[in-house]
């Protein structure tokens, strides 16, 4: 069949589908969600809403030809919902009986691609149900997707090492259904461990966060699953070259619903080109690849899985109970065989990384203006390894365990049409332990700390009658029992429309956190997962505190968006052990700070089927340690001075295409003195981070296509290519002394050309 015939056939099929849908729409009652989907297709408009607002709504639309305004007015009258037009062809649906959180309003829709929007409170929101496509991604990997936003990168390509405006990953607060997560990677950091099939939306805050949130001095990544029950069974199965997965949303009764998803890797069944690239990337300079001459690694076996679920129970029209659960698991086994001795010896080493999360949330809608909630959450994280070194006849056991228990009381009260109040109390008890056990020579170290904290927060949100002014002022008070320390943390958001197409945005916050990740030795946990969690002790590990302020402007006219935001950020209380030094400061233990000044620029042009954008980030990120470098500033280990992204997406009917180019300046590195390389038994380094690696460049592409198999049955196929040109990027470099007292250079290379394909069916 020629391409012209295919296009004609596709158009006829689409028109037939719409006409059948229109006939069904007028024949009787149907779920409001189905009616809105049909209206979106017929009138080329987009609706944004919370699932719980329309979950129980059914509607019989008027017959005959009607204008859009007539239909929307009819729906408003029948359902008590409010349709607010926020831009041409974009509507927000609000429950007329529910309290409105004013700052949870959309400022810019279709930011970069479908499903990404900017809110008036300075946050970015990603709706995975409406997500379009991004270069290099064929599925909405949660932690890969947010890297499309200016100011967020991963200097080593691992989603478990996200850097928000110059901060380390442990300075990000990652929440899944309100539960704090301490593990953020599958495949030891290359894949997000949060299955996107049940996640409804993600909120990302880089500054000016709500007073509700403690921790996360660099940023907040907040994932939400839906609180609404499905009207019918919804599910799907799928697979790519790394893992296969499935999900289901099941209405048990009118009041009870269940959501469940599961994913498991294919990596221990057979190898794929994607797995080979991932393996080469993540296991560089680990025990699996850095073996002595008389050893060989055999029978390497690696796999992961995750399971997430949610139960929703509507006790009444005013009362809702939800129970959320999540399990994340990674396992690595490998065998070493000694070949340089008379009798061959074999041993197996093992690394297990797992997380378990449970959350219970009870919400009550007392009346149209007041809502309360009571939350309990439990979060556990375990990292355990057993390393058998045949060459040295040594067995090393390492463990890192985290137990995080919390509860929260919260009230949301709509004072009037202009003011909204949010306040509450939070209690947290966190326990962290670390174990090292060596048999030759005998050595054992076990450290356990417990920290209890209390948080009280209050904030008021304001929206002017004209809608030109949005503001939020909050304050959070944290008290840490162990240290008898008290912290006051104000938060501020002001969003002001200053002209028809211009808005100014001012964000500011003070924050603190008590948990961080440290590295004692680069070969901790087999050299694969080097970081371990530890609590502040107010001695050599202080409470981390941050101050940040930013000022930005957004210009939006028709389908053109130009954003410019400058910021200043200072974080105090960091330690050298948390920064991953691999130079002269690798074994030092000092306390210091870092300061970042930066600028994020974005221009995004939308067309009927196209979206193109160019973003540029400029930042200067410096350390200050009183005991290092004579107290003088020097570049941060993750100081990326310049970063540029140019990308575009194209959508027509069910086909989506994306192509993007990423360039950034090289990461700081420390060279040694070539004329006098070794001094005593140490490498003679030059000034810390006084040089940079070569710049980084990567091009990615992806394509997806949706096939309508039958009524309510769809197939989704996709293909992507990461690093199209197979560019060799060095993302880290360090040096070590050999047994002969010479210097060996170790380079970590980025992912090479990495293909991936996906196929899934949903119903």
C-alpha positions, 0 to 999 in steps of 0.5 A: 500500500502506498504512503498516500493510501495509508494516510487516507486510510488513517484519516478515514479511520480516525473520522470513523472513530470520532463519528462512532464516539459522537453517536455513543456520546448522545445515546445515554449516560457515560463516565464524564472522563469518556465524554471529556476525551471525546470533546478533546478530540472533537474541539481540539482542546485540553482539560486538566483536572484531578481524577477524584473530581470527576471519578463518580461523575456520569453525564448525558450530553445534549443531542445535536450540534452544540457549541463548545460553550453550550456543552461546557455550561451544560456540564457545569450545571449537571456536575457542579464542576467549574471550567476555567479557561487558562489559555486558548484551548486549555481548561482547568476543571475545579470541583465547585464543592472542594477547597481551592489551593490557589497556587496549584494553578497552571501558568504554562501548559505544554511546556516542552512537550505534552503533559509538562506544565509550569504552575504559578507557585514556581513548580513544574508538573508532569502528568504522566497520563498525558505525557508526550515524548522526549528525545532518547525516551520511549517511556516516561522514566520519572527521573530521566524525564525531569532532566529535561527541565532547566537546572536539573542534570546528572553529571554522571548520567545516573538518575540516582545522582540527580543534581538540582542547581549544583546540589548532590542527589542526597540533598533532594527530597524524593517522595512517593505518595508522601513517603520519603524514599532513600533509593532512587535507582535500578541498575545501580542508578541508570533506571528509575525504580518508580514504575510510571504506570501507576504514577499520575503526576510529578511535582518538581520544586527547585526553590520556594517550596511549600512549608509543608516539606522539610528536608531537600535543601536542593529540590523536591521530587514529589510523585503522586498516584491517583486517589480515584477509583476506576469505573472499569478494569484498566490494565496493560502489559509491556516490555522493553530491552531491559524489563517487562511490566504489567499494571491493573486498576480494578474497581472492587466495589463502588467504594473500593478500588485497587491499583497494582503494578509490577516490573522485573528485569530481563537481565538474568534471562538473556543479554540485549544490546541495551543491557550490554551498554548499561553493564559496561557503563555502571560496572566500570572500575568496580570489582567486576571489571578490576580483577587481579591477573590471577582471577577471572569473574564468572557467572555474573548474575544481575536482576531487579524488580519493583512492585507498587500498589494502592488501595482506595476506600471511600467511607463516605462522600466526605471520607477517603482512606488510601493505603500505598505500598512499594517494594524495590529490589536489586541483586548482583551475584558474581563468582571469582575463580583463582587461576594462578594457584595449583588448586583452583578456588571459587567464591561468590560475592553478593550485593543486595539493595532494597527498599520497602515503603508503606503509607496510610492516608485518611482525608476528610472533607468537613465542608466545602471550605475545610479538609483535613488529613492524617498520614502515617508512613514507614520507609525502609532501605537496606544495602548489604554486600558480601565480598570474598577476595580470594587473592587476599583470603579476605571476607568483607561484609558491609551493611547500611540500613535506614528506618524512617517512621513518620506521621502528619496532621494537616488542615486546609481551609479556604478563608475566602475566594482570595485566601487559603490556609494550610497548616499542620504538624509532622513527627519523624523518627529516623534510624540509620546503621552502618556495619563493616566486618572484616575477617583478615585482619579481624575488624568490626565497626557498627554505628547506629544513630536515631534522630527524632524531629518535630515540624510545625508549618503554616502558610497562607496563599493569596490570589487577586480577583483579577488573577494577576497576583499569586502569592504564598507566604509560609514558615516552618519550625523544626525541632530536633530532640537529640541536639535541642536545636530549633530552626525557623524556615520561611518560604516565599512565592510571588507571581505577578503579571506585569503586562499582557504577556509578561509575568515576574516570579520571586521565590525564596526559601530557607531549609535544613536536612539531617540525613546525607550520603557519604563515601569512606572508600571508593570501593565500598559495596564492591565499588558499585554503590559507593554511597551510604546514608548517615545521620547528622551528629552535630559534630563531624556531620552537622545539620545541612542548611540552605538559603536560596532566592531566585527572580525570573520572568516569563513571556508568553504570547500565543505559542511562544514562551521565553523564560529567564531566571537567575538564582543565588544558592548557599548550602552550609554544613556539607562534609568532604565525605559527602562530595565524592572527592578522588583527589588530595581530599579523598581521605580528609574529613572537613566541614564546609559549604558551597555557593552557586550563582546561576541563570536558566534561560529557555525559549520554546516555540509551539506549532500545530504539531511541532514543539522546539526548545532551546535551553541554556544554563550558566552556573558558578559553583564553588566550595569553601572549606576553612581547612582546605586549600588555605580557606580559598574557594575552589570549583565544586566537583559537579560545577558545570559552567555551561549547559545547552539543550536543543530539541524538538518533538513532532506529533501527528495522529498517533505518531510521535517523534523526538530529536535532541542535542545536549552539550555541556562543559566538562566536569572539574578534575584535578591533575597531578604535577607532571614534573614531580608526580609522586611525593613520598607515597602520595600523588603530588596533585595540583590545585583542586579542581583547577582543570576541566575534562573535555566537553560533553556532547550527546544526541538522542532520538525516539519514536512512538506509535499508538495503534487502536486494536479494538474498543478500549484496546491500544498497542504502543510501540516505540524505539529510541537511540541514546547517543546516536553518534556514539560520542566518547564522553569522559565524565570522570577522571582520577588517579591511583598509585600502583604497586610499583609507585607509578601513577595509573589514570582511571577514566569513566566513560559515558554510555555509548550508542544505546538502542531500546525498543518497547511494545505494550498493550493497554485496555 
